[in-house]
Amino acid sequence: MENDLKCPECGCEHVYPDGSLWTCPECGCEWNPNDRPAGGADGSGEIRDANGNVLADGDSVTVTKDLKIKGASSVIKGGTKVKGIRLVDGTDGHNIACKIAGIGAINLKSEFVRKA
């Protein structure tokens, strides 16, 4: 067992393997230690835009390319400005929550936006 492995949620040291995942007995968190850490790809916990700038809650960003909306026939055009973003811990890579005029509430991936 890896002695230095800790729960990413509560920091508990008493984690155990359960198949391909690790489980924390204190908070019930399950994770794969081989997955990318939350936040930035470098494990720093920072969320960065397509140009490498650090993003924060309340920032304004610009969409860098046309994005199809899954389950709808509309598209977010490249160059669309989005104000007042919120950073979220998206397990599927969508780590920005925002509202876009004409579309509504949506989650975006930080790799498709740049800081305005």
DRENMAR-967804 format. One record per residue (C-alpha): x, y, z. Coordinates in nm, 3 decimals, padded with zeros to 5 digits. Example, Ala and Ser with C-alpha at 12.3 -4.5 7.8 and 13.67 -1.06 7.14 Angstrom:
BEGIN
{xx = 01.230, yy = -00.450, zz = 00.780}
{xx = 01.367, yy = -00.106, zz = 00.714}
***
This chain:
BEGIN
{xx = 00.000, yy = 00.000, zz = 00.000}
{xx = 00.122, yy = 00.351, zz = -00.075}
{xx = 00.199, yy = 00.528, zz = 00.253}
{xx = 00.195, yy = 00.880, zz = 00.108}
{xx = -00.149, yy = 00.854, zz = -00.060}
{xx = -00.415, yy = 01.073, zz = 00.106}
{xx = -00.779, yy = 01.149, zz = 00.035}
{xx = -00.809, yy = 01.453, zz = -00.198}
{xx = -01.128, yy = 01.566, zz = -00.017}
{xx = -01.049, yy = 01.542, zz = 00.356}
{xx = -00.677, yy = 01.449, zz = 00.368}
{xx = -00.737, yy = 01.122, zz = 00.553}
{xx = -00.439, yy = 00.884, zz = 00.550}
{xx = -00.648, yy = 00.567, zz = 00.599}
{xx = -00.742, yy = 00.516, zz = 00.234}
{xx = -00.768, yy = 00.173, zz = 00.074}
{xx = -00.785, yy = 00.034, zz = -00.282}
{xx = -01.120, yy = -00.087, zz = -00.415}
{xx = -01.067, yy = -00.231, zz = -00.761}
{xx = -00.917, yy = 00.042, zz = -00.978}
{xx = -01.029, yy = 00.321, zz = -00.740}
{xx = -00.912, yy = 00.431, zz = -00.397}
{xx = -01.170, yy = 00.489, zz = -00.123}
{xx = -01.168, yy = 00.706, zz = 00.189}
{xx = -01.345, yy = 00.549, zz = 00.491}
{xx = -01.404, yy = 00.887, zz = 00.657}
{xx = -01.577, yy = 01.089, zz = 00.382}
{xx = -01.661, yy = 00.813, zz = 00.129}
{xx = -01.469, yy = 00.980, zz = -00.153}
{xx = -01.360, yy = 00.755, zz = -00.442}
{xx = -01.092, yy = 00.855, zz = -00.693}
{xx = -00.837, yy = 00.720, zz = -00.937}
{xx = -00.485, yy = 00.833, zz = -00.840}
{xx = -00.381, yy = 00.818, zz = -01.208}
{xx = -00.640, yy = 01.079, zz = -01.312}
{xx = -00.541, yy = 01.440, zz = -01.367}
{xx = -00.556, yy = 01.640, zz = -01.041}
{xx = -00.840, yy = 01.886, zz = -00.994}
{xx = -00.772, yy = 02.228, zz = -01.135}
{xx = -00.479, yy = 02.274, zz = -01.370}
{xx = -00.299, yy = 02.003, zz = -01.560}
{xx = 00.016, yy = 02.074, zz = -01.360}
{xx = -00.157, yy = 01.981, zz = -01.032}
{xx = -00.134, yy = 02.332, zz = -00.888}
{xx = -00.512, yy = 02.360, zz = -00.844}
{xx = -00.523, yy = 02.667, zz = -01.068}
{xx = -00.756, yy = 02.677, zz = -01.366}
{xx = -00.590, yy = 02.830, zz = -01.671}
{xx = -00.728, yy = 02.952, zz = -02.003}
{xx = -00.608, yy = 02.853, zz = -02.353}
{xx = -00.318, yy = 03.102, zz = -02.328}
{xx = -00.205, yy = 02.987, zz = -01.983}
{xx = -00.349, yy = 03.281, zz = -01.784}
{xx = -00.489, yy = 03.196, zz = -01.439}
{xx = -00.868, yy = 03.235, zz = -01.419}
{xx = -01.065, yy = 03.347, zz = -01.112}
{xx = -01.432, yy = 03.377, zz = -01.017}
{xx = -01.592, yy = 03.684, zz = -01.173}
{xx = -01.349, yy = 03.711, zz = -01.467}
{xx = -01.467, yy = 03.782, zz = -01.820}
{xx = -01.358, yy = 03.542, zz = -02.091}
{xx = -01.389, yy = 03.511, zz = -02.467}
{xx = -01.470, yy = 03.184, zz = -02.643}
{xx = -01.184, yy = 03.094, zz = -02.880}
{xx = -01.369, yy = 02.873, zz = -03.131}
{xx = -01.721, yy = 02.771, zz = -03.234}
{xx = -01.862, yy = 02.524, zz = -02.981}
{xx = -02.156, yy = 02.294, zz = -03.056}
{xx = -02.400, yy = 02.256, zz = -02.770}
{xx = -02.468, yy = 01.892, zz = -02.701}
{xx = -02.837, yy = 01.808, zz = -02.735}
{xx = -02.925, yy = 02.135, zz = -02.909}
{xx = -02.899, yy = 02.274, zz = -03.258}
{xx = -02.738, yy = 02.601, zz = -03.150}
{xx = -02.370, yy = 02.697, zz = -03.148}
{xx = -02.161, yy = 02.929, zz = -02.930}
{xx = -01.968, yy = 03.136, zz = -03.183}
{xx = -01.597, yy = 03.201, zz = -03.142}
{xx = -01.542, yy = 03.551, zz = -03.006}
{xx = -01.847, yy = 03.542, zz = -02.777}
{xx = -01.769, yy = 03.734, zz = -02.457}
{xx = -01.883, yy = 03.579, zz = -02.129}
{xx = -01.894, yy = 03.791, zz = -01.814}
{xx = -01.887, yy = 03.682, zz = -01.451}
{xx = -01.769, yy = 03.322, zz = -01.473}
{xx = -01.767, yy = 03.081, zz = -01.178}
{xx = -01.498, yy = 02.817, zz = -01.141}
{xx = -01.635, yy = 02.474, zz = -01.053}
{xx = -01.484, yy = 02.130, zz = -00.999}
{xx = -01.610, yy = 01.961, zz = -01.313}
{xx = -01.534, yy = 01.590, zz = -01.318}
{xx = -01.586, yy = 01.582, zz = -01.695}
{xx = -01.346, yy = 01.870, zz = -01.764}
{xx = -01.612, yy = 02.144, zz = -01.775}
{xx = -01.468, yy = 02.369, zz = -01.505}
{xx = -01.636, yy = 02.703, zz = -01.585}
{xx = -02.002, yy = 02.773, zz = -01.506}
{xx = -02.152, yy = 03.078, zz = -01.675}
{xx = -02.456, yy = 03.233, zz = -01.841}
{xx = -02.447, yy = 03.325, zz = -02.208}
{xx = -02.701, yy = 03.567, zz = -02.355}
{xx = -02.941, yy = 03.385, zz = -02.587}
{xx = -02.836, yy = 03.043, zz = -02.459}
{xx = -02.861, yy = 03.046, zz = -02.078}
{xx = -02.665, yy = 02.866, zz = -01.810}
{xx = -02.390, yy = 02.642, zz = -01.943}
{xx = -02.060, yy = 02.483, zz = -01.842}
{xx = -01.746, yy = 02.534, zz = -02.051}
{xx = -01.397, yy = 02.386, zz = -02.060}
{xx = -01.122, yy = 02.635, zz = -01.978}
{xx = -00.917, yy = 02.516, zz = -02.276}
{xx = -01.169, yy = 02.681, zz = -02.513}
{xx = -01.167, yy = 03.030, zz = -02.357}
{xx = -00.917, yy = 03.310, zz = -02.310}
{xx = -00.919, yy = 03.581, zz = -02.047}
{xx = -01.073, yy = 03.904, zz = -02.177}
***
